[in-house]
Amino acid sequence: MINHLIIIFAFSLPFVGIAEIMYWSYKKEYLRAKAKYLRDVIDQKNDLNSINEPFYTCVYEKWNSGEMPLAEANVMCSLKLERN
């Protein structure tokens, strides 16, 4: 019985370690992509000559005010501007 517990523990430890490494590396990539998108949103919002300026302004304002997360603000503003 104790041998089985040791074997289970020995195999589960590397599995958990690999899962943690994968989680943190993907989270890091996700945060980099989100930061890049946010920089693009801010650049487009500040470009008053762009045809998409109202959309990016809407996304930035909804996200910056804390009203909604970035992904939800993107969807909400695209639906809002699609109707107009």
N, CA, C and O atoms as a Maestro MAE file, in Angstrom:
{
 s_m_m2io_version
 :::
 2.0.0
}

f_m_ct {
 s_m_title
 :::
 protein
 m_atom[336] {
  # First column is atom index #
  i_m_mmod_type
  r_m_x_coord
  r_m_y_coord
  r_m_z_coord
  i_m_residue_number
  s_m_chain_name
  s_m_pdb_residue_name
  s_m_pdb_atom_name
  i_m_atomic_number
  :::
  1 25 0.829 -1.197 0.000 1 A "MET " " N  " 7
  2 3 0.000 0.000 0.000 1 A "MET " " CA " 6
  3 2 0.870 1.256 0.000 1 A "MET " " C  " 6
  4 15 0.631 2.176 -0.783 1 A "MET " " O  " 8
  5 25 1.869 1.299 0.867 2 A "ILE " " N  " 7
  6 3 2.750 2.462 0.926 2 A "ILE " " CA " 6
  7 2 3.558 2.586 -0.361 2 A "ILE " " C  " 6
  8 15 3.846 3.696 -0.810 2 A "ILE " " O  " 8
  9 25 3.923 1.457 -0.953 3 A "ASN " " N  " 7
  10 3 4.663 1.487 -2.220 3 A "ASN " " CA " 6
  11 2 3.826 2.140 -3.317 3 A "ASN " " C  " 6
  12 15 4.346 2.902 -4.132 3 A "ASN " " O  " 8
  13 25 2.538 1.840 -3.331 4 A "HIS " " N  " 7
  14 3 1.651 2.432 -4.329 4 A "HIS " " CA " 6
  15 2 1.551 3.947 -4.132 4 A "HIS " " C  " 6
  16 15 1.556 4.699 -5.106 4 A "HIS " " O  " 8
  17 25 1.462 4.384 -2.911 5 A "LEU " " N  " 7
  18 3 1.394 5.822 -2.643 5 A "LEU " " CA " 6
  19 2 2.680 6.524 -3.067 5 A "LEU " " C  " 6
  20 15 2.634 7.633 -3.599 5 A "LEU " " O  " 8
  21 25 3.802 5.898 -2.840 6 A "ILE " " N  " 7
  22 3 5.083 6.488 -3.243 6 A "ILE " " CA " 6
  23 2 5.163 6.574 -4.760 6 A "ILE " " C  " 6
  24 15 5.616 7.585 -5.298 6 A "ILE " " O  " 8
  25 25 4.737 5.547 -5.444 7 A "ILE " " N  " 7
  26 3 4.766 5.547 -6.915 7 A "ILE " " CA " 6
  27 2 3.815 6.609 -7.456 7 A "ILE " " C  " 6
  28 15 4.174 7.348 -8.373 7 A "ILE " " O  " 8
  29 25 2.622 6.694 -6.908 8 A "ILE " " N  " 7
  30 3 1.657 7.712 -7.349 8 A "ILE " " CA " 6
  31 2 2.215 9.103 -7.112 8 A "ILE " " C  " 6
  32 15 2.112 9.966 -7.984 8 A "ILE " " O  " 8
  33 25 2.799 9.333 -5.955 9 A "PHE " " N  " 7
  34 3 3.394 10.634 -5.641 9 A "PHE " " CA " 6
  35 2 4.552 10.942 -6.582 9 A "PHE " " C  " 6
  36 15 4.691 12.071 -7.053 9 A "PHE " " O  " 8
  37 25 5.378 9.945 -6.853 10 A "ALA " " N  " 7
  38 3 6.548 10.147 -7.720 10 A "ALA " " CA " 6
  39 2 6.125 10.505 -9.152 10 A "ALA " " C  " 6
  40 15 6.800 11.301 -9.805 10 A "ALA " " O  " 8
  41 25 5.030 9.938 -9.647 11 A "PHE " " N  " 7
  42 3 4.577 10.245 -11.000 11 A "PHE " " CA " 6
  43 2 3.735 11.521 -11.061 11 A "PHE " " C  " 6
  44 15 3.718 12.202 -12.087 11 A "PHE " " O  " 8
  45 25 3.050 11.842 -9.992 12 A "SER " " N  " 7
  46 3 2.213 13.039 -10.019 12 A "SER " " CA " 6
  47 2 3.034 14.312 -9.852 12 A "SER " " C  " 6
  48 15 2.648 15.364 -10.361 12 A "SER " " O  " 8
  49 25 4.148 14.232 -9.154 13 A "LEU " " N  " 7
  50 3 4.981 15.415 -8.953 13 A "LEU " " CA " 6
  51 2 5.510 15.996 -10.268 13 A "LEU " " C  " 6
  52 15 5.380 17.202 -10.472 13 A "LEU " " O  " 8
  53 25 6.102 15.199 -11.173 14 A "PRO " " N  " 7
  54 3 6.528 15.774 -12.466 14 A "PRO " " CA " 6
  55 2 5.345 16.281 -13.296 14 A "PRO " " C  " 6
  56 15 5.457 17.291 -13.990 14 A "PRO " " O  " 8
  57 25 4.214 15.577 -13.222 15 A "PHE " " N  " 7
  58 3 3.039 16.006 -13.971 15 A "PHE " " CA " 6
  59 2 2.587 17.393 -13.526 15 A "PHE " " C  " 6
  60 15 2.312 18.256 -14.359 15 A "PHE " " O  " 8
  61 25 2.509 17.605 -12.223 16 A "VAL " " N  " 7
  62 3 2.110 18.904 -11.684 16 A "VAL " " CA " 6
  63 2 3.155 19.961 -12.045 16 A "VAL " " C  " 6
  64 15 2.803 21.091 -12.384 16 A "VAL " " O  " 8
  65 25 4.422 19.602 -11.975 17 A "GLY " " N  " 7
  66 3 5.484 20.548 -12.333 17 A "GLY " " CA " 6
  67 2 5.402 20.994 -13.781 17 A "GLY " " C  " 6
  68 15 5.535 22.182 -14.073 17 A "GLY " " O  " 8
  69 25 5.185 20.058 -14.686 18 A "ILE " " N  " 7
  70 3 5.059 20.394 -16.113 18 A "ILE " " CA " 6
  71 2 3.813 21.236 -16.347 18 A "ILE " " C  " 6
  72 15 3.850 22.190 -17.124 18 A "ILE " " O  " 8
  73 25 2.722 20.899 -15.693 19 A "ALA " " N  " 7
  74 3 1.487 21.678 -15.849 19 A "ALA " " CA " 6
  75 2 1.683 23.117 -15.371 19 A "ALA " " C  " 6
  76 15 1.200 24.050 -16.012 19 A "ALA " " O  " 8
  77 25 2.375 23.302 -14.271 20 A "GLU " " N  " 7
  78 3 2.643 24.658 -13.772 20 A "GLU " " CA " 6
  79 2 3.507 25.450 -14.747 20 A "GLU " " C  " 6
  80 15 3.235 26.623 -15.005 20 A "GLU " " O  " 8
  81 25 4.525 24.830 -15.278 21 A "ILE " " N  " 7
  82 3 5.403 25.502 -16.244 21 A "ILE " " CA " 6
  83 2 4.609 25.929 -17.476 21 A "ILE " " C  " 6
  84 15 4.766 27.052 -17.955 21 A "ILE " " O  " 8
  85 25 3.765 25.047 -17.989 22 A "MET " " N  " 7
  86 3 2.955 25.370 -19.160 22 A "MET " " CA " 6
  87 2 1.975 26.499 -18.853 22 A "MET " " C  " 6
  88 15 1.803 27.410 -19.662 22 A "MET " " O  " 8
  89 25 1.336 26.441 -17.690 23 A "TYR " " N  " 7
  90 3 0.368 27.476 -17.317 23 A "TYR " " CA " 6
  91 2 1.027 28.847 -17.275 23 A "TYR " " C  " 6
  92 15 0.516 29.800 -17.863 23 A "TYR " " O  " 8
  93 25 2.150 28.953 -16.588 24 A "TRP " " N  " 7
  94 3 2.795 30.258 -16.442 24 A "TRP " " CA " 6
  95 2 3.378 30.757 -17.754 24 A "TRP " " C  " 6
  96 15 3.383 31.964 -17.993 24 A "TRP " " O  " 8
  97 25 3.868 29.874 -18.608 25 A "SER " " N  " 7
  98 3 4.414 30.337 -19.883 25 A "SER " " CA " 6
  99 2 3.291 30.832 -20.803 25 A "SER " " C  " 6
  100 15 3.455 31.842 -21.487 25 A "SER " " O  " 8
  101 25 2.150 30.128 -20.824 26 A "TYR " " N  " 7
  102 3 1.031 30.590 -21.646 26 A "TYR " " CA " 6
  103 2 0.417 31.866 -21.088 26 A "TYR " " C  " 6
  104 15 -0.021 32.732 -21.844 26 A "TYR " " O  " 8
  105 25 0.385 31.979 -19.772 27 A "LYS " " N  " 7
  106 3 -0.145 33.201 -19.172 27 A "LYS " " CA " 6
  107 2 0.731 34.385 -19.536 27 A "LYS " " C  " 6
  108 15 0.220 35.473 -19.801 27 A "LYS " " O  " 8
  109 25 2.037 34.193 -19.552 28 A "LYS " " N  " 7
  110 3 2.973 35.244 -19.927 28 A "LYS " " CA " 6
  111 2 2.740 35.676 -21.383 28 A "LYS " " C  " 6
  112 15 2.730 36.869 -21.684 28 A "LYS " " O  " 8
  113 25 2.554 34.710 -22.273 29 A "GLU " " N  " 7
  114 3 2.276 35.019 -23.681 29 A "GLU " " CA " 6
  115 2 0.950 35.756 -23.823 29 A "GLU " " C  " 6
  116 15 0.845 36.699 -24.607 29 A "GLU " " O  " 8
  117 25 -0.061 35.332 -23.070 30 A "TYR " " N  " 7
  118 3 -1.368 35.982 -23.117 30 A "TYR " " CA " 6
  119 2 -1.256 37.437 -22.675 30 A "TYR " " C  " 6
  120 15 -1.824 38.325 -23.312 30 A "TYR " " O  " 8
  121 25 -0.537 37.684 -21.602 31 A "LEU " " N  " 7
  122 3 -0.388 39.050 -21.112 31 A "LEU " " CA " 6
  123 2 0.393 39.912 -22.089 31 A "LEU " " C  " 6
  124 15 0.089 41.094 -22.244 31 A "LEU " " O  " 8
  125 25 1.392 39.344 -22.749 32 A "ARG " " N  " 7
  126 3 2.129 40.092 -23.785 32 A "ARG " " CA " 6
  127 2 1.210 40.468 -24.944 32 A "ARG " " C  " 6
  128 15 1.237 41.600 -25.427 32 A "ARG " " O  " 8
  129 25 0.394 39.505 -25.387 33 A "ALA " " N  " 7
  130 3 -0.522 39.775 -26.496 33 A "ALA " " CA " 6
  131 2 -1.556 40.822 -26.101 33 A "ALA " " C  " 6
  132 15 -1.903 41.693 -26.899 33 A "ALA " " O  " 8
  133 25 -2.042 40.734 -24.880 34 A "LYS " " N  " 7
  134 3 -3.030 41.712 -24.405 34 A "LYS " " CA " 6
  135 2 -2.419 43.105 -24.329 34 A "LYS " " C  " 6
  136 15 -3.064 44.086 -24.697 34 A "LYS " " O  " 8
  137 25 -1.181 43.198 -23.853 35 A "ALA " " N  " 7
  138 3 -0.504 44.494 -23.770 35 A "ALA " " CA " 6
  139 2 -0.280 45.068 -25.164 35 A "ALA " " C  " 6
  140 15 -0.449 46.269 -25.373 35 A "ALA " " O  " 8
  141 25 0.099 44.218 -26.122 36 A "LYS " " N  " 7
  142 3 0.307 44.682 -27.503 36 A "LYS " " CA " 6
  143 2 -1.004 45.192 -28.087 36 A "LYS " " C  " 6
  144 15 -1.031 46.237 -28.737 36 A "LYS " " O  " 8
  145 25 -2.094 44.456 -27.857 37 A "TYR " " N  " 7
  146 3 -3.394 44.887 -28.357 37 A "TYR " " CA " 6
  147 2 -3.800 46.218 -27.733 37 A "TYR " " C  " 6
  148 15 -4.321 47.099 -28.416 37 A "TYR " " O  " 8
  149 25 -3.560 46.357 -26.441 38 A "LEU " " N  " 7
  150 3 -3.928 47.587 -25.755 38 A "LEU " " CA " 6
  151 2 -3.118 48.773 -26.284 38 A "LEU " " C  " 6
  152 15 -3.655 49.870 -26.443 38 A "LEU " " O  " 8
  153 25 -1.839 48.558 -26.553 39 A "ARG " " N  " 7
  154 3 -1.034 49.638 -27.156 39 A "ARG " " CA " 6
  155 2 -1.589 50.022 -28.522 39 A "ARG " " C  " 6
  156 15 -1.634 51.203 -28.864 39 A "ARG " " O  " 8
  157 25 -2.014 49.023 -29.309 40 A "ASP " " N  " 7
  158 3 -2.618 49.307 -30.612 40 A "ASP " " CA " 6
  159 2 -3.921 50.078 -30.464 40 A "ASP " " C  " 6
  160 15 -4.198 50.990 -31.243 40 A "ASP " " O  " 8
  161 25 -4.722 49.715 -29.465 41 A "VAL " " N  " 7
  162 3 -5.984 50.421 -29.220 41 A "VAL " " CA " 6
  163 2 -5.704 51.890 -28.901 41 A "VAL " " C  " 6
  164 15 -6.358 52.785 -29.436 41 A "VAL " " O  " 8
  165 25 -4.734 52.127 -28.032 42 A "ILE " " N  " 7
  166 3 -4.405 53.499 -27.647 42 A "ILE " " CA " 6
  167 2 -3.875 54.290 -28.839 42 A "ILE " " C  " 6
  168 15 -4.228 55.456 -29.019 42 A "ILE " " O  " 8
  169 25 -3.025 53.656 -29.656 43 A "ASP " " N  " 7
  170 3 -2.506 54.333 -30.850 43 A "ASP " " CA " 6
  171 2 -3.629 54.685 -31.812 43 A "ASP " " C  " 6
  172 15 -3.666 55.796 -32.340 43 A "ASP " " O  " 8
  173 25 -4.545 53.751 -32.044 44 A "GLN " " N  " 7
  174 3 -5.657 54.006 -32.956 44 A "GLN " " CA " 6
  175 2 -6.612 55.065 -32.389 44 A "GLN " " C  " 6
  176 15 -7.159 55.881 -33.132 44 A "GLN " " O  " 8
  177 25 -6.804 55.041 -31.063 45 A "LYS " " N  " 7
  178 3 -7.670 56.031 -30.426 45 A "LYS " " CA " 6
  179 2 -7.106 57.431 -30.613 45 A "LYS " " C  " 6
  180 15 -7.857 58.387 -30.810 45 A "LYS " " O  " 8
  181 25 -5.799 57.552 -30.552 46 A "ASN " " N  " 7
  182 3 -5.155 58.859 -30.674 46 A "ASN " " CA " 6
  183 2 -4.978 59.311 -32.111 46 A "ASN " " C  " 6
  184 15 -4.635 60.468 -32.352 46 A "ASN " " O  " 8
  185 25 -5.207 58.417 -33.079 47 A "ASP " " N  " 7
  186 3 -5.100 58.772 -34.495 47 A "ASP " " CA " 6
  187 2 -6.461 59.283 -34.962 47 A "ASP " " C  " 6
  188 15 -7.336 58.502 -35.336 47 A "ASP " " O  " 8
  189 25 -6.624 60.590 -34.936 48 A "LEU " " N  " 7
  190 3 -7.924 61.185 -35.254 48 A "LEU " " CA " 6
  191 2 -8.287 61.082 -36.722 48 A "LEU " " C  " 6
  192 15 -9.451 61.270 -37.078 48 A "LEU " " O  " 8
  193 25 -7.323 60.790 -37.587 49 A "ASN " " N  " 7
  194 3 -7.594 60.663 -39.016 49 A "ASN " " CA " 6
  195 2 -8.062 59.262 -39.401 49 A "ASN " " C  " 6
  196 15 -8.495 59.044 -40.532 49 A "ASN " " O  " 8
  197 25 -7.980 58.322 -38.481 50 A "SER " " N  " 7
  198 3 -8.354 56.939 -38.773 50 A "SER " " CA " 6
  199 2 -9.869 56.810 -38.855 50 A "SER " " C  " 6
  200 15 -10.604 57.454 -38.107 50 A "SER " " O  " 8
  201 25 -10.313 55.976 -39.767 51 A "ILE " " N  " 7
  202 3 -11.743 55.728 -39.902 51 A "ILE " " CA " 6
  203 2 -12.261 54.917 -38.713 51 A "ILE " " C  " 6
  204 15 -13.452 54.972 -38.407 51 A "ILE " " O  " 8
  205 25 -11.386 54.167 -38.040 52 A "ASN " " N  " 7
  206 3 -11.782 53.327 -36.910 52 A "ASN " " CA " 6
  207 2 -11.607 54.014 -35.565 52 A "ASN " " C  " 6
  208 15 -11.759 53.368 -34.528 52 A "ASN " " O  " 8
  209 25 -11.298 55.281 -35.552 53 A "GLU " " N  " 7
  210 3 -11.052 56.009 -34.305 53 A "GLU " " CA " 6
  211 2 -12.224 55.934 -33.327 53 A "GLU " " C  " 6
  212 15 -11.979 55.753 -32.135 53 A "GLU " " O  " 8
  213 25 -13.493 56.063 -33.761 54 A "PRO " " N  " 7
  214 3 -14.603 55.962 -32.802 54 A "PRO " " CA " 6
  215 2 -14.665 54.586 -32.110 54 A "PRO " " C  " 6
  216 15 -14.961 54.498 -30.918 54 A "PRO " " O  " 8
  217 25 -14.389 53.535 -32.860 55 A "PHE " " N  " 7
  218 3 -14.405 52.192 -32.285 55 A "PHE " " CA " 6
  219 2 -13.334 52.053 -31.209 55 A "PHE " " C  " 6
  220 15 -13.618 51.589 -30.105 55 A "PHE " " O  " 8
  221 25 -12.112 52.450 -31.525 56 A "TYR " " N  " 7
  222 3 -11.017 52.302 -30.567 56 A "TYR " " CA " 6
  223 2 -11.194 53.222 -29.362 56 A "TYR " " C  " 6
  224 15 -10.803 52.871 -28.249 56 A "TYR " " O  " 8
  225 25 -11.778 54.390 -29.578 57 A "THR " " N  " 7
  226 3 -12.065 55.280 -28.458 57 A "THR " " CA " 6
  227 2 -13.095 54.641 -27.532 57 A "THR " " C  " 6
  228 15 -12.958 54.693 -26.310 57 A "THR " " O  " 8
  229 25 -14.119 54.041 -28.117 58 A "CYS " " N  " 7
  230 3 -15.154 53.366 -27.334 58 A "CYS " " CA " 6
  231 2 -14.544 52.225 -26.515 58 A "CYS " " C  " 6
  232 15 -14.822 52.102 -25.322 58 A "CYS " " O  " 8
  233 25 -13.721 51.397 -27.146 59 A "VAL " " N  " 7
  234 3 -13.099 50.270 -26.450 59 A "VAL " " CA " 6
  235 2 -12.235 50.773 -25.309 59 A "VAL " " C  " 6
  236 15 -12.316 50.260 -24.193 59 A "VAL " " O  " 8
  237 25 -11.418 51.762 -25.578 60 A "TYR " " N  " 7
  238 3 -10.508 52.267 -24.548 60 A "TYR " " CA " 6
  239 2 -11.277 52.874 -23.377 60 A "TYR " " C  " 6
  240 15 -10.944 52.628 -22.218 60 A "TYR " " O  " 8
  241 25 -12.297 53.660 -23.676 61 A "GLU " " N  " 7
  242 3 -13.041 54.312 -22.597 61 A "GLU " " CA " 6
  243 2 -13.769 53.301 -21.715 61 A "GLU " " C  " 6
  244 15 -13.784 53.444 -20.493 61 A "GLU " " O  " 8
  245 25 -14.377 52.274 -22.329 62 A "LYS " " N  " 7
  246 3 -15.089 51.261 -21.532 62 A "LYS " " CA " 6
  247 2 -14.106 50.451 -20.692 62 A "LYS " " C  " 6
  248 15 -14.405 50.109 -19.548 62 A "LYS " " O  " 8
  249 25 -12.929 50.141 -21.253 63 A "TRP " " N  " 7
  250 3 -11.932 49.390 -20.501 63 A "TRP " " CA " 6
  251 2 -11.294 50.250 -19.414 63 A "TRP " " C  " 6
  252 15 -11.132 49.798 -18.281 63 A "TRP " " O  " 8
  253 25 -10.931 51.485 -19.751 64 A "ASN " " N  " 7
  254 3 -10.225 52.359 -18.822 64 A "ASN " " CA " 6
  255 2 -11.100 52.759 -17.631 64 A "ASN " " C  " 6
  256 15 -10.590 52.942 -16.525 64 A "ASN " " O  " 8
  257 25 -12.393 52.895 -17.844 65 A "SER " " N  " 7
  258 3 -13.288 53.276 -16.759 65 A "SER " " CA " 6
  259 2 -13.559 52.104 -15.806 65 A "SER " " C  " 6
  260 15 -14.110 52.293 -14.722 65 A "SER " " O  " 8
  261 25 -13.169 50.905 -16.217 66 A "GLY " " N  " 7
  262 3 -13.434 49.730 -15.392 66 A "GLY " " CA " 6
  263 2 -14.825 49.174 -15.603 66 A "GLY " " C  " 6
  264 15 -15.259 48.270 -14.889 66 A "GLY " " O  " 8
  265 25 -15.521 49.717 -16.586 67 A "GLU " " N  " 7
  266 3 -16.890 49.281 -16.864 67 A "GLU " " CA " 6
  267 2 -16.934 47.818 -17.290 67 A "GLU " " C  " 6
  268 15 -17.848 47.083 -16.915 67 A "GLU " " O  " 8
  269 25 -15.930 47.391 -18.087 68 A "MET " " N  " 7
  270 3 -15.896 46.007 -18.555 68 A "MET " " CA " 6
  271 2 -14.475 45.622 -18.961 68 A "MET " " C  " 6
  272 15 -13.647 46.493 -19.229 68 A "MET " " O  " 8
  273 25 -14.192 44.320 -19.005 69 A "PRO " " N  " 7
  274 3 -12.888 43.864 -19.456 69 A "PRO " " CA " 6
  275 2 -12.668 44.196 -20.937 69 A "PRO " " C  " 6
  276 15 -13.611 44.511 -21.663 69 A "PRO " " O  " 8
  277 25 -11.427 44.120 -21.357 70 A "LEU " " N  " 7
  278 3 -11.044 44.510 -22.714 70 A "LEU " " CA " 6
  279 2 -11.785 43.708 -23.783 70 A "LEU " " C  " 6
  280 15 -12.253 44.280 -24.768 70 A "LEU " " O  " 8
  281 25 -11.897 42.405 -23.604 71 A "ALA " " N  " 7
  282 3 -12.574 41.569 -24.603 71 A "ALA " " CA " 6
  283 2 -14.055 41.936 -24.716 71 A "ALA " " C  " 6
  284 15 -14.590 42.030 -25.820 71 A "ALA " " O  " 8
  285 25 -14.708 42.140 -23.587 72 A "GLU " " N  " 7
  286 3 -16.125 42.519 -23.609 72 A "GLU " " CA " 6
  287 2 -16.315 43.900 -24.218 72 A "GLU " " C  " 6
  288 15 -17.275 44.125 -24.955 72 A "GLU " " O  " 8
  289 25 -15.412 44.825 -23.918 73 A "ALA " " N  " 7
  290 3 -15.507 46.167 -24.488 73 A "ALA " " CA " 6
  291 2 -15.363 46.111 -26.000 73 A "ALA " " C  " 6
  292 15 -16.044 46.842 -26.719 73 A "ALA " " O  " 8
  293 25 -14.487 45.256 -26.479 74 A "ASN " " N  " 7
  294 3 -14.289 45.102 -27.920 74 A "ASN " " CA " 6
  295 2 -15.570 44.621 -28.587 74 A "ASN " " C  " 6
  296 15 -15.980 45.165 -29.612 74 A "ASN " " O  " 8
  297 25 -16.201 43.607 -28.010 75 A "VAL " " N  " 7
  298 3 -17.445 43.064 -28.582 75 A "VAL " " CA " 6
  299 2 -18.567 44.095 -28.502 75 A "VAL " " C  " 6
  300 15 -19.292 44.308 -29.474 75 A "VAL " " O  " 8
  301 25 -18.707 44.733 -27.340 76 A "MET " " N  " 7
  302 3 -19.790 45.696 -27.137 76 A "MET " " CA " 6
  303 2 -19.677 46.870 -28.118 76 A "MET " " C  " 6
  304 15 -20.674 47.291 -28.705 76 A "MET " " O  " 8
  305 25 -18.478 47.387 -28.288 77 A "CYS " " N  " 7
  306 3 -18.301 48.538 -29.178 77 A "CYS " " CA " 6
  307 2 -18.485 48.149 -30.642 77 A "CYS " " C  " 6
  308 15 -19.004 48.936 -31.434 77 A "CYS " " O  " 8
  309 25 -18.064 46.946 -31.003 78 A "SER " " N  " 7
  310 3 -18.267 46.539 -32.398 78 A "SER " " CA " 6
  311 2 -19.753 46.373 -32.687 78 A "SER " " C  " 6
  312 15 -20.215 46.718 -33.774 78 A "SER " " O  " 8
  313 25 -20.506 45.848 -31.720 79 A "LEU " " N  " 7
  314 3 -21.967 45.732 -31.916 79 A "LEU " " CA " 6
  315 2 -22.624 47.103 -31.931 79 A "LEU " " C  " 6
  316 15 -23.534 47.355 -32.720 79 A "LEU " " O  " 8
  317 25 -22.159 47.988 -31.056 80 A "LYS " " N  " 7
  318 3 -22.730 49.325 -30.974 80 A "LYS " " CA " 6
  319 2 -22.497 50.110 -32.268 80 A "LYS " " C  " 6
  320 15 -23.409 50.766 -32.771 80 A "LYS " " O  " 8
  321 25 -21.287 50.041 -32.799 81 A "LEU " " N  " 7
  322 3 -20.966 50.786 -34.016 81 A "LEU " " CA " 6
  323 2 -21.505 50.113 -35.258 81 A "LEU " " C  " 6
  324 15 -21.679 50.767 -36.286 81 A "LEU " " O  " 8
  325 25 -21.775 48.811 -35.187 82 A "GLU " " N  " 7
  326 3 -22.377 48.105 -36.304 82 A "GLU " " CA " 6
  327 2 -23.805 48.564 -36.535 82 A "GLU " " C  " 6
  328 15 -24.270 48.650 -37.671 82 A "GLU " " O  " 8
  329 25 -24.498 48.859 -35.435 83 A "ARG " " N  " 7
  330 3 -25.886 49.308 -35.522 83 A "ARG " " CA " 6
  331 2 -25.992 50.723 -36.111 83 A "ARG " " C  " 6
  332 15 -26.989 51.063 -36.749 83 A "ARG " " O  " 8
  333 25 -24.961 51.539 -35.891 84 A "ASN " " N  " 7
  334 3 -25.026 52.937 -36.367 84 A "ASN " " CA " 6
  335 2 -24.681 53.078 -37.800 84 A "ASN " " C  " 6
  336 15 -24.694 54.188 -38.331 84 A "ASN " " O  " 8
  :::
 }
 m_bond[335] {
  # First column is bond index #
  i_m_from
  i_m_to
  i_m_order
  :::
  1 1 2 1
  2 2 3 1
  3 3 4 2
  4 3 5 1
  5 5 6 1
  6 6 7 1
  7 7 8 2
  8 7 9 1
  9 9 10 1
  10 10 11 1
  11 11 12 2
  12 11 13 1
  13 13 14 1
  14 14 15 1
  15 15 16 2
  16 15 17 1
  17 17 18 1
  18 18 19 1
  19 19 20 2
  20 19 21 1
  21 21 22 1
  22 22 23 1
  23 23 24 2
  24 23 25 1
  25 25 26 1
  26 26 27 1
  27 27 28 2
  28 27 29 1
  29 29 30 1
  30 30 31 1
  31 31 32 2
  32 31 33 1
  33 33 34 1
  34 34 35 1
  35 35 36 2
  36 35 37 1
  37 37 38 1
  38 38 39 1
  39 39 40 2
  40 39 41 1
  41 41 42 1
  42 42 43 1
  43 43 44 2
  44 43 45 1
  45 45 46 1
  46 46 47 1
  47 47 48 2
  48 47 49 1
  49 49 50 1
  50 50 51 1
  51 51 52 2
  52 51 53 1
  53 53 54 1
  54 54 55 1
  55 55 56 2
  56 55 57 1
  57 57 58 1
  58 58 59 1
  59 59 60 2
  60 59 61 1
  61 61 62 1
  62 62 63 1
  63 63 64 2
  64 63 65 1
  65 65 66 1
  66 66 67 1
  67 67 68 2
  68 67 69 1
  69 69 70 1
  70 70 71 1
  71 71 72 2
  72 71 73 1
  73 73 74 1
  74 74 75 1
  75 75 76 2
  76 75 77 1
  77 77 78 1
  78 78 79 1
  79 79 80 2
  80 79 81 1
  81 81 82 1
  82 82 83 1
  83 83 84 2
  84 83 85 1
  85 85 86 1
  86 86 87 1
  87 87 88 2
  88 87 89 1
  89 89 90 1
  90 90 91 1
  91 91 92 2
  92 91 93 1
  93 93 94 1
  94 94 95 1
  95 95 96 2
  96 95 97 1
  97 97 98 1
  98 98 99 1
  99 99 100 2
  100 99 101 1
  101 101 102 1
  102 102 103 1
  103 103 104 2
  104 103 105 1
  105 105 106 1
  106 106 107 1
  107 107 108 2
  108 107 109 1
  109 109 110 1
  110 110 111 1
  111 111 112 2
  112 111 113 1
  113 113 114 1
  114 114 115 1
  115 115 116 2
  116 115 117 1
  117 117 118 1
  118 118 119 1
  119 119 120 2
  120 119 121 1
  121 121 122 1
  122 122 123 1
  123 123 124 2
  124 123 125 1
  125 125 126 1
  126 126 127 1
  127 127 128 2
  128 127 129 1
  129 129 130 1
  130 130 131 1
  131 131 132 2
  132 131 133 1
  133 133 134 1
  134 134 135 1
  135 135 136 2
  136 135 137 1
  137 137 138 1
  138 138 139 1
  139 139 140 2
  140 139 141 1
  141 141 142 1
  142 142 143 1
  143 143 144 2
  144 143 145 1
  145 145 146 1
  146 146 147 1
  147 147 148 2
  148 147 149 1
  149 149 150 1
  150 150 151 1
  151 151 152 2
  152 151 153 1
  153 153 154 1
  154 154 155 1
  155 155 156 2
  156 155 157 1
  157 157 158 1
  158 158 159 1
  159 159 160 2
  160 159 161 1
  161 161 162 1
  162 162 163 1
  163 163 164 2
  164 163 165 1
  165 165 166 1
  166 166 167 1
  167 167 168 2
  168 167 169 1
  169 169 170 1
  170 170 171 1
  171 171 172 2
  172 171 173 1
  173 173 174 1
  174 174 175 1
  175 175 176 2
  176 175 177 1
  177 177 178 1
  178 178 179 1
  179 179 180 2
  180 179 181 1
  181 181 182 1
  182 182 183 1
  183 183 184 2
  184 183 185 1
  185 185 186 1
  186 186 187 1
  187 187 188 2
  188 187 189 1
  189 189 190 1
  190 190 191 1
  191 191 192 2
  192 191 193 1
  193 193 194 1
  194 194 195 1
  195 195 196 2
  196 195 197 1
  197 197 198 1
  198 198 199 1
  199 199 200 2
  200 199 201 1
  201 201 202 1
  202 202 203 1
  203 203 204 2
  204 203 205 1
  205 205 206 1
  206 206 207 1
  207 207 208 2
  208 207 209 1
  209 209 210 1
  210 210 211 1
  211 211 212 2
  212 211 213 1
  213 213 214 1
  214 214 215 1
  215 215 216 2
  216 215 217 1
  217 217 218 1
  218 218 219 1
  219 219 220 2
  220 219 221 1
  221 221 222 1
  222 222 223 1
  223 223 224 2
  224 223 225 1
  225 225 226 1
  226 226 227 1
  227 227 228 2
  228 227 229 1
  229 229 230 1
  230 230 231 1
  231 231 232 2
  232 231 233 1
  233 233 234 1
  234 234 235 1
  235 235 236 2
  236 235 237 1
  237 237 238 1
  238 238 239 1
  239 239 240 2
  240 239 241 1
  241 241 242 1
  242 242 243 1
  243 243 244 2
  244 243 245 1
  245 245 246 1
  246 246 247 1
  247 247 248 2
  248 247 249 1
  249 249 250 1
  250 250 251 1
  251 251 252 2
  252 251 253 1
  253 253 254 1
  254 254 255 1
  255 255 256 2
  256 255 257 1
  257 257 258 1
  258 258 259 1
  259 259 260 2
  260 259 261 1
  261 261 262 1
  262 262 263 1
  263 263 264 2
  264 263 265 1
  265 265 266 1
  266 266 267 1
  267 267 268 2
  268 267 269 1
  269 269 270 1
  270 270 271 1
  271 271 272 2
  272 271 273 1
  273 273 274 1
  274 274 275 1
  275 275 276 2
  276 275 277 1
  277 277 278 1
  278 278 279 1
  279 279 280 2
  280 279 281 1
  281 281 282 1
  282 282 283 1
  283 283 284 2
  284 283 285 1
  285 285 286 1
  286 286 287 1
  287 287 288 2
  288 287 289 1
  289 289 290 1
  290 290 291 1
  291 291 292 2
  292 291 293 1
  293 293 294 1
  294 294 295 1
  295 295 296 2
  296 295 297 1
  297 297 298 1
  298 298 299 1
  299 299 300 2
  300 299 301 1
  301 301 302 1
  302 302 303 1
  303 303 304 2
  304 303 305 1
  305 305 306 1
  306 306 307 1
  307 307 308 2
  308 307 309 1
  309 309 310 1
  310 310 311 1
  311 311 312 2
  312 311 313 1
  313 313 314 1
  314 314 315 1
  315 315 316 2
  316 315 317 1
  317 317 318 1
  318 318 319 1
  319 319 320 2
  320 319 321 1
  321 321 322 1
  322 322 323 1
  323 323 324 2
  324 323 325 1
  325 325 326 1
  326 326 327 1
  327 327 328 2
  328 327 329 1
  329 329 330 1
  330 330 331 1
  331 331 332 2
  332 331 333 1
  333 333 334 1
  334 334 335 1
  335 335 336 2
  :::
 }
}
